[in-house]
Amino acid sequence: MSDESQSSTGMITAVDALSFKLNEGETLGLVGQSGSGKTTVGKLILRLERPSEGRILFEGHDVLQYKGKQLKDFRSKVQMIFQDPYESLDPRLSLRNSLEEPLIVHGIRSKNEQIARMDDVLTRVGLIPPQRYLQLRPHQLSGGQRQRAAIARSLILRPKLVVADEPVSMLDVSVSAEILNLMLELRQSMNIAYLFITHNLAHAGYFCDRICVMNQGRIVEEGPAEKILRSPEGAYTRRLISSIPLYLHK
């Protein structure tokens, strides 16, 4: 895929000649410094932005061709966890309202089904008992609870792929570990595939099966997470690894 934006000085290529594969139930890390194009890739996959050329295949179909009901159905299968739960959760809405909204949009209007789904997803993310949290607004939750709520909202439609854009970068170390472990548990119990976008190779090494290293809009190295961390081939990847004091082992 290729994504370009126009400036007063001409074309600026954000992502160029990029290609990778993500298997069902797999976790792929997209790692690089700020400005490397990672978040743009996530937005392209979710159809929040359109590339100037290329294809994005999901279950064998090019999602760039989707319109109307096809696009709506696709977006129920592919969701996003944003970096900042303050921004991704509407401060005016209770958690119940935030979870109800995508269900209503996608045609799940039975109150019994809505309640069952909300109870299930809040239990899965550790906001127990669900009834205690449904009436709360984001400012009434701790940072870790807010991110758990944001994860619950991304999972309420039971997607097959979740794009997680720096999901723990705003949390302290202990809470970050809790959230990463929670996401790994959810991957197993719900058979979710993750595209895990991060600048932190320590997190990617702990969380991901494979890692793609991005630099200036291109993938410069790809391989199993353990291999990338233990024996990187590229100078850029080695510099990224040298910038972290330690990384966690699975």
Backbone as CSV, one residue per row, in Angstrom:
resi,resn,N_x,N_y,N_z,CA_x,CA_y,CA_z,C_x,C_y,C_z
1,MET,0.848,-1.182,0.000,0.000,0.000,0.000,0.890,1.240,0.000
2,SER,0.330,2.332,-0.462,1.053,3.601,-0.475,0.087,4.700,-0.107
3,ASP,0.499,5.587,0.798,-0.347,6.695,1.222,0.439,7.978,1.070
4,GLU,-0.149,8.965,0.409,0.544,10.218,0.168,-0.337,11.383,0.559
5,SER,0.270,12.472,1.025,-0.455,13.689,1.326,0.228,14.866,0.636
6,GLN,-0.562,15.880,0.273,-0.043,17.018,-0.483,0.375,18.138,0.462
7,SER,1.506,18.741,0.231,1.954,19.921,0.959,2.318,21.002,-0.043
8,SER,2.671,22.184,0.457,3.022,23.293,-0.430,4.291,23.016,-1.218
9,THR,5.099,22.077,-0.755,6.349,21.755,-1.441,6.227,20.528,-2.329
10,GLY,5.040,19.935,-2.405,4.860,18.756,-3.244,4.351,17.583,-2.456
11,MET,4.508,16.392,-3.035,4.000,15.182,-2.419,4.901,14.713,-1.276
12,ILE,4.265,14.334,-0.171,4.977,13.716,0.945,4.439,12.301,1.099
13,THR,5.290,11.320,0.994,4.869,9.930,1.099,4.971,9.482,2.550
14,ALA,3.807,9.143,3.145,3.790,8.706,4.536,4.102,7.222,4.656
15,VAL,3.562,6.429,3.730,3.761,4.981,3.717,3.973,4.574,2.271
16,ASP,5.022,3.796,2.002,5.343,3.482,0.612,5.790,2.032,0.484
17,ALA,5.236,1.351,-0.536,5.661,-0.008,-0.882,5.637,-0.927,0.338
18,LEU,4.558,-0.843,1.103,4.458,-1.584,2.349,3.630,-2.843,2.139
19,SER,4.115,-3.972,2.608,3.384,-5.227,2.457,3.683,-6.137,3.639
20,PHE,2.638,-6.651,4.265,2.816,-7.652,5.319,1.542,-8.471,5.444
21,LYS,1.645,-9.588,6.125,0.528,-10.506,6.309,0.312,-10.740,7.797
22,LEU,-0.945,-10.758,8.193,-1.312,-11.036,9.588,-2.284,-12.201,9.587
23,ASN,-1.919,-13.265,10.264,-2.732,-14.480,10.279,-3.796,-14.432,11.367
24,GLU,-4.809,-15.249,11.219,-5.877,-15.339,12.210,-5.303,-15.717,13.569
25,GLY,-5.677,-14.958,14.603,-5.243,-15.256,15.959,-3.803,-14.891,16.267
26,GLU,-3.122,-14.219,15.345,-1.711,-13.866,15.520,-1.580,-12.436,16.039
27,THR,-0.442,-12.160,16.657,-0.127,-10.809,17.089,1.122,-10.339,16.360
28,LEU,0.946,-9.266,15.585,2.046,-8.699,14.809,2.362,-7.310,15.340
29,GLY,3.617,-7.083,15.652,4.044,-5.778,16.130,4.544,-4.913,14.992
30,LEU,4.072,-3.677,14.945,4.561,-2.686,13.995,5.321,-1.653,14.811
31,VAL,6.648,-1.673,14.695,7.521,-0.930,15.605,8.334,0.100,14.838
32,GLY,8.475,1.271,15.437,9.313,2.307,14.840,9.211,3.590,15.639
33,GLN,10.083,4.521,15.332,10.068,5.809,16.007,8.852,6.621,15.585
34,SER,8.555,7.662,16.330,7.472,8.570,15.952,7.729,9.118,14.552
35,GLY,6.676,9.145,13.739,6.811,9.635,12.377,7.196,8.590,11.363
36,SER,7.312,7.335,11.783,7.718,6.282,10.847,6.568,5.780,9.990
37,GLY,5.336,6.154,10.327,4.184,5.749,9.521,3.319,4.680,10.146
38,LYS,3.604,4.297,11.375,2.888,3.184,12.018,1.390,3.457,12.145
39,THR,1.048,4.600,12.723,-0.362,4.916,12.949,-1.102,5.093,11.632
40,THR,-0.425,5.635,10.633,-1.042,5.767,9.307,-1.448,4.400,8.776
41,VAL,-0.601,3.397,8.967,-0.931,2.038,8.524,-2.201,1.547,9.217
42,GLY,-2.291,1.765,10.531,-3.487,1.354,11.256,-4.740,2.023,10.722
43,LYS,-4.657,3.323,10.447,-5.806,4.053,9.931,-6.193,3.582,8.536
44,LEU,-5.209,3.238,7.722,-5.490,2.724,6.392,-6.239,1.394,6.467
45,ILE,-5.785,0.512,7.349,-6.437,-0.789,7.485,-7.882,-0.630,7.922
46,LEU,-8.131,0.320,8.808,-9.481,0.551,9.319,-10.345,1.378,8.368
47,ARG,-9.785,1.793,7.252,-10.486,2.641,6.278,-10.815,4.014,6.862
48,LEU,-10.021,4.460,7.840,-10.144,5.828,8.331,-9.424,6.786,7.387
49,GLU,-8.484,6.247,6.609,-7.838,6.978,5.533,-7.770,6.052,4.328
50,ARG,-7.622,6.644,3.151,-7.517,5.849,1.919,-6.114,6.007,1.333
51,PRO,-5.517,4.899,0.903,-4.207,5.000,0.252,-4.358,5.501,-1.177
52,SER,-3.286,6.046,-1.710,-3.312,6.510,-3.098,-3.241,5.340,-4.075
53,GLU,-2.719,4.222,-3.608,-2.655,3.026,-4.454,-2.469,1.801,-3.570
54,GLY,-2.657,0.623,-4.162,-2.453,-0.626,-3.442,-3.754,-1.299,-3.056
55,ARG,-3.645,-2.385,-2.315,-4.798,-3.156,-1.852,-4.633,-3.475,-0.366
56,ILE,-5.770,-3.632,0.312,-5.784,-4.090,1.696,-6.759,-5.259,1.741
57,LEU,-6.231,-6.452,1.886,-7.049,-7.660,1.825,-7.430,-8.121,3.228
58,PHE,-8.713,-8.399,3.408,-9.213,-8.960,4.658,-10.129,-10.123,4.296
59,GLU,-9.769,-11.307,4.783,-10.493,-12.530,4.435,-10.604,-12.698,2.925
60,GLY,-9.528,-12.305,2.226,-9.449,-12.506,0.788,-10.095,-11.442,-0.066
61,HIS,-10.664,-10.402,0.536,-11.352,-9.360,-0.222,-10.678,-8.007,0.013
62,ASP,-10.652,-7.194,-1.033,-10.038,-5.867,-0.946,-11.012,-4.906,-0.277
63,VAL,-10.684,-4.478,0.937,-11.608,-3.631,1.699,-11.717,-2.229,1.096
64,LEU,-10.782,-1.867,0.235,-10.866,-0.546,-0.401,-12.031,-0.470,-1.382
65,GLN,-12.562,-1.618,-1.759,-13.706,-1.654,-2.662,-15.034,-1.656,-1.919
66,TYR,-14.997,-1.772,-0.609,-16.229,-1.860,0.162,-16.959,-0.523,0.202
67,LYS,-18.277,-0.622,0.117,-19.151,0.537,0.300,-20.393,0.087,1.058
68,GLY,-21.090,1.054,1.652,-22.379,0.767,2.264,-22.336,-0.350,3.275
69,LYS,-23.199,-1.359,3.081,-23.335,-2.446,4.049,-22.050,-3.260,4.172
70,GLN,-21.336,-3.468,3.056,-20.079,-4.206,3.124,-19.082,-3.512,4.042
71,LEU,-18.975,-2.191,3.904,-18.047,-1.431,4.736,-18.486,-1.463,6.197
72,LYS,-19.781,-1.349,6.432,-20.301,-1.396,7.797,-20.022,-2.753,8.436
73,ASP,-20.235,-3.834,7.694,-19.966,-5.176,8.211,-18.473,-5.355,8.500
74,PHE,-17.636,-4.822,7.609,-16.186,-4.913,7.812,-15.782,-4.234,9.105
75,ARG,-16.362,-3.074,9.372,-15.976,-2.325,10.570,-16.461,-2.975,11.851
76,SER,-17.396,-3.896,11.767,-17.767,-4.662,12.962,-16.737,-5.758,13.250
77,LYS,-15.963,-6.126,12.233,-14.973,-7.196,12.379,-13.579,-6.679,12.687
78,VAL,-13.357,-5.384,12.447,-12.039,-4.785,12.662,-12.214,-3.545,13.519
79,GLN,-11.626,-3.554,14.693,-11.792,-2.472,15.647,-10.427,-1.922,16.067
80,MET,-10.453,-0.814,16.815,-9.206,-0.168,17.212,-9.213,0.178,18.694
81,ILE,-8.070,-0.041,19.336,-7.824,0.464,20.686,-6.886,1.661,20.530
82,PHE,-7.340,2.819,20.959,-6.553,4.034,20.783,-5.600,4.238,21.959
83,GLN,-4.617,5.079,21.718,-3.589,5.358,22.718,-4.173,6.023,23.962
84,ASP,-5.078,6.953,23.758,-5.557,7.791,24.854,-7.022,7.509,25.152
85,PRO,-7.333,6.794,26.248,-8.741,6.515,26.558,-9.536,7.767,26.898
86,TYR,-8.842,8.859,27.290,-9.540,10.124,27.511,-10.184,10.613,26.213
87,GLU,-9.477,10.371,25.086,-9.962,10.832,23.790,-10.936,9.848,23.160
88,SER,-10.732,8.554,23.376,-11.555,7.555,22.687,-12.892,7.294,23.374
89,LEU,-13.017,7.679,24.648,-14.287,7.540,25.363,-14.913,8.918,25.532
90,ASP,-16.151,9.060,25.110,-16.853,10.340,25.209,-17.087,10.675,26.685
91,PRO,-16.546,11.790,27.172,-16.687,12.122,28.599,-18.122,12.381,29.025
92,ARG,-19.006,12.635,28.065,-20.410,12.918,28.399,-21.229,11.650,28.592
93,LEU,-20.682,10.517,28.134,-21.454,9.273,28.142,-21.023,8.356,29.275
94,SER,-21.994,7.675,29.854,-21.673,6.607,30.800,-21.083,5.441,30.022
95,LEU,-20.452,4.525,30.726,-19.889,3.346,30.075,-20.994,2.539,29.393
96,ARG,-22.180,2.487,30.001,-23.313,1.794,29.373,-23.617,2.400,28.000
97,ASN,-23.700,3.722,27.931,-23.997,4.390,26.665,-22.900,4.150,25.630
98,SER,-21.645,4.172,26.091,-20.523,3.953,25.168,-20.540,2.547,24.587
99,LEU,-20.943,1.572,25.386,-20.999,0.191,24.911,-22.254,-0.075,24.086
100,GLU,-23.353,0.597,24.412,-24.603,0.416,23.673,-24.503,0.952,22.252
101,GLU,-23.793,2.060,22.097,-23.785,2.762,20.806,-23.379,1.877,19.633
102,PRO,-22.227,1.173,19.689,-21.871,0.321,18.538,-22.841,-0.833,18.334
103,LEU,-23.436,-1.341,19.409,-24.412,-2.415,19.268,-25.634,-1.930,18.493
104,ILE,-26.110,-0.746,18.830,-27.280,-0.191,18.144,-26.952,0.095,16.680
105,VAL,-25.795,0.697,16.432,-25.384,1.029,15.066,-25.343,-0.220,14.193
106,HIS,-24.922,-1.336,14.763,-24.778,-2.575,13.993,-25.978,-3.511,14.151
107,GLY,-27.097,-2.956,14.574,-28.359,-3.683,14.501,-28.676,-4.604,15.650
108,ILE,-27.916,-4.535,16.735,-28.196,-5.375,17.902,-29.034,-4.540,18.861
109,ARG,-30.354,-4.621,18.731,-31.261,-3.734,19.458,-31.995,-4.416,20.597
110,SER,-31.900,-5.742,20.701,-32.525,-6.454,21.810,-31.843,-6.061,23.121
111,LYS,-32.613,-5.571,24.073,-32.053,-5.161,25.355,-31.392,-6.337,26.074
112,ASN,-31.992,-7.508,25.973,-31.404,-8.694,26.625,-30.047,-9.028,26.013
113,GLU,-29.956,-8.949,24.681,-28.684,-9.227,24.013,-27.653,-8.153,24.358
114,GLN,-28.078,-6.904,24.397,-27.165,-5.824,24.758,-26.610,-6.024,26.162
115,ILE,-27.489,-6.322,27.111,-27.056,-6.523,28.497,-26.116,-7.715,28.598
116,ALA,-26.443,-8.800,27.885,-25.594,-9.997,27.921,-24.202,-9.690,27.372
117,ARG,-24.155,-8.934,26.284,-22.852,-8.603,25.693,-22.052,-7.673,26.593
118,MET,-22.707,-6.689,27.183,-22.006,-5.764,28.067,-21.479,-6.485,29.298
119,ASP,-22.292,-7.336,29.905,-21.848,-8.104,31.073,-20.658,-8.983,30.712
120,ASP,-20.737,-9.636,29.548,-19.678,-10.547,29.125,-18.363,-9.801,28.901
121,VAL,-18.415,-8.684,28.153,-17.171,-8.020,27.794,-16.549,-7.315,29.001
122,LEU,-17.375,-6.756,29.889,-16.812,-6.108,31.076,-16.186,-7.135,32.019
123,THR,-16.802,-8.301,32.100,-16.215,-9.379,32.907,-14.875,-9.813,32.319
124,ARG,-14.818,-9.935,30.992,-13.585,-10.354,30.324,-12.444,-9.370,30.569
125,VAL,-12.747,-8.073,30.623,-11.677,-7.088,30.804,-11.407,-6.781,32.273
126,GLY,-12.124,-7.442,33.182,-11.842,-7.294,34.602,-12.542,-6.153,35.293
127,LEU,-13.587,-5.600,34.687,-14.401,-4.578,35.359,-15.600,-5.284,35.978
128,ILE,-15.375,-5.783,37.186,-16.331,-6.667,37.866,-16.692,-6.080,39.234
129,PRO,-18.020,-6.129,39.583,-19.144,-6.588,38.758,-19.512,-5.533,37.718
130,PRO,-19.966,-5.950,36.537,-20.267,-4.985,35.475,-21.233,-3.885,35.899
131,GLN,-22.232,-4.221,36.704,-23.249,-3.235,37.099,-22.638,-2.060,37.861
132,ARG,-21.523,-2.311,38.497,-20.853,-1.253,39.264,-20.262,-0.185,38.344
133,TYR,-19.870,-0.593,37.133,-19.151,0.305,36.230,-20.020,0.912,35.139
134,LEU,-21.156,0.296,34.822,-21.943,0.730,33.673,-22.425,2.170,33.777
135,GLN,-22.692,2.639,34.992,-23.219,3.994,35.162,-22.127,5.055,35.306
136,LEU,-20.879,4.619,35.347,-19.773,5.564,35.545,-19.360,6.221,34.236
137,ARG,-18.835,7.433,34.341,-18.280,8.144,33.205,-16.750,8.059,33.272
138,PRO,-16.082,8.330,32.149,-14.624,8.142,32.107,-13.855,8.800,33.243
139,HIS,-14.247,10.008,33.658,-13.491,10.706,34.695,-13.613,10.036,36.057
140,GLN,-14.563,9.114,36.187,-14.747,8.399,37.457,-13.931,7.105,37.516
141,LEU,-13.167,6.826,36.460,-12.356,5.614,36.385,-10.877,5.966,36.503
142,SER,-10.092,5.049,37.025,-8.638,5.225,37.043,-8.105,5.044,35.621
143,GLY,-6.813,5.365,35.423,-6.218,5.228,34.097,-6.314,3.809,33.560
144,GLY,-5.980,2.832,34.408,-6.065,1.440,33.982,-7.494,1.007,33.691
145,GLN,-8.436,1.471,34.536,-9.841,1.141,34.302,-10.352,1.763,33.007
146,ARG,-9.915,2.993,32.716,-10.329,3.633,31.468,-9.851,2.836,30.259
147,GLN,-8.608,2.351,30.315,-8.123,1.588,29.170,-8.831,0.238,29.074
148,ARG,-9.169,-0.356,30.206,-9.971,-1.581,30.176,-11.343,-1.309,29.554
149,ALA,-11.923,-0.155,29.890,-13.215,0.222,29.308,-13.082,0.435,27.803
150,ALA,-11.985,1.072,27.377,-11.756,1.278,25.949,-11.580,-0.056,25.224
151,ILE,-10.899,-0.996,25.860,-10.746,-2.329,25.278,-12.110,-3.019,25.181
152,ALA,-12.919,-2.877,26.235,-14.262,-3.469,26.214,-15.064,-2.932,25.043
153,ARG,-14.977,-1.630,24.812,-15.732,-1.045,23.699,-15.251,-1.591,22.364
154,SER,-13.944,-1.809,22.230,-13.420,-2.341,20.968,-13.821,-3.799,20.748
155,LEU,-14.151,-4.508,21.832,-14.475,-5.936,21.728,-15.969,-6.226,21.753
156,ILE,-16.808,-5.219,21.995,-18.231,-5.456,22.187,-18.880,-6.085,20.955
157,LEU,-18.325,-5.822,19.764,-18.862,-6.403,18.531,-18.179,-7.715,18.158
158,ARG,-17.296,-8.196,19.024,-16.588,-9.468,18.834,-15.818,-9.491,17.513
159,PRO,-14.869,-8.567,17.357,-14.109,-8.465,16.105,-13.116,-9.611,15.939
160,LYS,-12.627,-9.739,14.720,-11.594,-10.730,14.422,-10.198,-10.116,14.455
161,LEU,-10.127,-8.804,14.206,-8.845,-8.094,14.206,-8.988,-6.825,15.027
162,VAL,-8.002,-6.581,15.887,-7.959,-5.344,16.665,-6.635,-4.644,16.372
163,VAL,-6.726,-3.403,15.925,-5.548,-2.563,15.749,-5.342,-1.808,17.060
164,ALA,-4.247,-2.098,17.745,-3.955,-1.497,19.051,-2.836,-0.483,18.873
165,ASP,-3.193,0.804,18.933,-2.234,1.873,18.662,-1.672,2.423,19.973
166,GLU,-0.469,1.987,20.330,0.189,2.416,21.570,-0.760,2.297,22.769
167,PRO,-1.347,1.116,22.999,-2.421,1.006,23.994,-1.979,1.146,25.443
168,VAL,-0.669,1.085,25.715,-0.223,1.193,27.112,0.782,2.323,27.315
169,SER,0.982,3.152,26.324,2.033,4.172,26.415,1.717,5.255,27.439
170,MET,0.435,5.414,27.820,0.061,6.455,28.778,-0.126,5.906,30.194
171,LEU,0.224,4.631,30.391,0.038,3.985,31.685,1.384,3.763,32.364
172,ASP,1.360,3.651,33.697,2.623,3.365,34.384,3.012,1.911,34.170
173,VAL,4.218,1.558,34.581,4.803,0.267,34.217,3.958,-0.905,34.707
174,SER,3.540,-0.880,35.962,2.792,-2.014,36.509,1.440,-2.179,35.824
175,VAL,0.758,-1.059,35.567,-0.547,-1.135,34.894,-0.367,-1.550,33.441
176,SER,0.710,-1.098,32.796,0.994,-1.514,31.419,1.102,-3.024,31.324
177,ALA,1.823,-3.628,32.269,1.983,-5.088,32.273,0.638,-5.779,32.449
178,GLU,-0.210,-5.246,33.320,-1.541,-5.822,33.520,-2.356,-5.781,32.230
179,ILE,-2.319,-4.645,31.531,-3.111,-4.492,30.310,-2.580,-5.405,29.200
180,LEU,-1.254,-5.504,29.060,-0.699,-6.397,28.046,-1.070,-7.848,28.329
181,ASN,-1.000,-8.262,29.592,-1.379,-9.626,29.936,-2.870,-9.861,29.691
182,LEU,-3.690,-8.858,30.003,-5.124,-8.963,29.721,-5.359,-9.153,28.222
183,MET,-4.686,-8.363,27.404,-4.880,-8.467,25.957,-4.428,-9.829,25.432
184,LEU,-3.378,-10.397,26.014,-2.950,-11.740,25.622,-4.003,-12.780,26.010
185,GLU,-4.595,-12.629,27.189,-5.663,-13.542,27.606,-6.871,-13.442,26.673
186,LEU,-7.224,-12.226,26.283,-8.358,-12.020,25.386,-8.078,-12.595,24.004
187,ARG,-6.837,-12.505,23.582,-6.462,-13.112,22.304,-6.748,-14.610,22.316
188,GLN,-6.398,-15.270,23.407,-6.616,-16.709,23.510,-8.100,-17.051,23.623
189,SER,-8.816,-16.346,24.467,-10.212,-16.695,24.730,-11.157,-16.285,23.611
190,MET,-10.780,-15.257,22.829,-11.668,-14.752,21.780,-11.094,-14.937,20.375
191,ASN,-9.921,-15.564,20.289,-9.258,-15.809,18.996,-9.115,-14.520,18.189
192,ILE,-8.572,-13.482,18.843,-8.384,-12.185,18.212,-6.986,-12.115,17.593
193,ALA,-6.900,-11.504,16.438,-5.602,-11.116,15.877,-5.360,-9.653,16.238
194,TYR,-4.126,-9.331,16.600,-3.763,-7.950,16.929,-2.721,-7.419,15.948
195,LEU,-2.922,-6.186,15.504,-1.828,-5.396,14.951,-1.437,-4.430,16.053
196,PHE,-0.274,-4.650,16.642,0.165,-3.933,17.832,1.160,-2.857,17.411
197,ILE,0.722,-1.608,17.439,1.538,-0.476,16.999,2.233,0.138,18.213
198,THR,3.553,0.227,18.156,4.284,0.732,19.316,5.667,1.254,18.910
199,HIS,6.196,2.161,19.710,7.588,2.578,19.557,8.486,1.787,20.508
200,ASN,7.866,0.954,21.359,8.570,0.307,22.454,8.865,-1.157,22.107
201,LEU,10.116,-1.432,21.782,10.490,-2.803,21.421,10.369,-3.771,22.588
202,ALA,10.499,-3.268,23.812,10.314,-4.129,24.978,8.892,-4.672,25.004
203,HIS,7.911,-3.798,24.789,6.520,-4.235,24.764,6.268,-5.195,23.598
204,ALA,6.812,-4.863,22.427,6.607,-5.716,21.261,7.221,-7.093,21.466
205,GLY,8.407,-7.142,22.075,9.057,-8.422,22.320,8.277,-9.300,23.264
206,TYR,7.638,-8.694,24.241,6.842,-9.441,25.214,5.504,-9.889,24.630
207,PHE,4.910,-9.042,23.801,3.520,-9.222,23.405,3.338,-9.939,22.070
208,CYS,4.296,-9.807,21.158,4.048,-10.167,19.756,4.686,-11.493,19.350
209,ASP,4.058,-12.128,18.364,4.634,-13.311,17.719,5.695,-12.895,16.708
210,ARG,5.355,-11.906,15.903,6.280,-11.386,14.899,6.356,-9.868,15.014
211,ILE,7.453,-9.323,14.494,7.658,-7.874,14.518,8.042,-7.389,13.123
212,CYS,7.418,-6.299,12.704,7.848,-5.551,11.525,8.409,-4.219,12.012
213,VAL,9.633,-3.912,11.627,10.267,-2.654,12.016,10.084,-1.655,10.882
214,MET,9.513,-0.486,11.213,9.261,0.547,10.209,10.209,1.724,10.368
215,ASN,10.618,2.261,9.231,11.433,3.476,9.218,11.096,4.256,7.962
216,GLN,10.694,5.518,8.128,10.389,6.404,7.015,9.384,5.790,6.043
217,GLY,8.336,5.187,6.613,7.237,4.690,5.800,7.439,3.331,5.174
218,ARG,8.534,2.672,5.478,8.813,1.351,4.896,9.136,0.339,5.989
219,ILE,8.884,-0.917,5.708,9.315,-1.989,6.597,10.759,-2.331,6.255
220,VAL,11.639,-2.187,7.244,13.067,-2.411,6.999,13.550,-3.750,7.554
221,GLU,12.739,-4.376,8.405,13.105,-5.694,8.934,11.854,-6.377,9.459
222,GLU,11.776,-7.675,9.261,10.606,-8.439,9.700,11.051,-9.828,10.120
223,GLY,10.428,-10.349,11.187,10.756,-11.695,11.611,10.125,-12.037,12.939
224,PRO,10.358,-13.265,13.436,9.859,-13.635,14.763,10.378,-12.671,15.825
225,ALA,9.546,-12.376,16.812,9.904,-11.364,17.811,11.221,-11.697,18.509
226,GLU,11.393,-12.944,18.889,12.609,-13.324,19.609,13.856,-13.124,18.749
227,LYS,13.736,-13.453,17.461,14.888,-13.290,16.560,15.226,-11.816,16.358
228,ILE,14.192,-10.990,16.174,14.435,-9.560,15.974,15.164,-8.965,17.167
229,LEU,14.760,-9.367,18.372,15.349,-8.787,19.574,16.733,-9.345,19.882
230,ARG,16.950,-10.629,19.576,18.224,-11.258,19.935,19.288,-11.080,18.848
231,SER,18.878,-11.086,17.576,19.883,-10.994,16.511,19.346,-10.161,15.351
232,PRO,19.144,-8.869,15.591,18.645,-7.991,14.520,19.663,-7.879,13.392
233,GLU,19.147,-7.764,12.166,20.036,-7.688,11.010,20.352,-6.247,10.621
234,GLY,19.385,-5.346,10.790,19.566,-3.983,10.302,20.124,-3.033,11.348
235,ALA,20.848,-2.023,10.882,21.434,-1.031,11.791,20.354,-0.237,12.508
236,TYR,19.261,0.070,11.816,18.176,0.839,12.433,17.550,0.047,13.580
237,THR,17.314,-1.244,13.361,16.740,-2.082,14.419,17.695,-2.170,15.595
238,ARG,18.977,-2.291,15.331,19.951,-2.354,16.418,19.944,-1.063,17.228
239,ARG,19.769,0.069,16.553,19.713,1.339,17.283,18.470,1.395,18.167
240,LEU,17.334,0.900,17.660,16.118,0.875,18.477,16.314,0.015,19.719
241,ILE,16.948,-1.130,19.544,17.161,-2.032,20.679,18.138,-1.423,21.678
242,SER,19.151,-0.747,21.190,20.140,-0.155,22.092,19.557,0.990,22.913
243,SER,18.407,1.524,22.478,17.810,2.666,23.183,16.953,2.247,24.364
244,ILE,16.726,0.931,24.545,15.931,0.470,25.689,16.853,-0.229,26.676
245,PRO,16.636,-0.030,27.985,17.531,-0.606,28.985,17.377,-2.106,29.127
246,LEU,16.196,-2.606,28.867,15.959,-4.041,28.971,14.667,-4.351,28.267
247,TYR,14.438,-5.627,27.963,13.144,-6.017,27.451,12.714,-7.302,28.148
248,LEU,11.419,-7.513,28.144,10.853,-8.655,28.852,10.851,-9.870,27.942
249,HIS,11.057,-11.019,28.518,11.011,-12.293,27.770,9.654,-12.941,27.999
250,LYS,9.173,-13.610,26.975,7.928,-14.354,27.137,8.176,-15.528,28.079
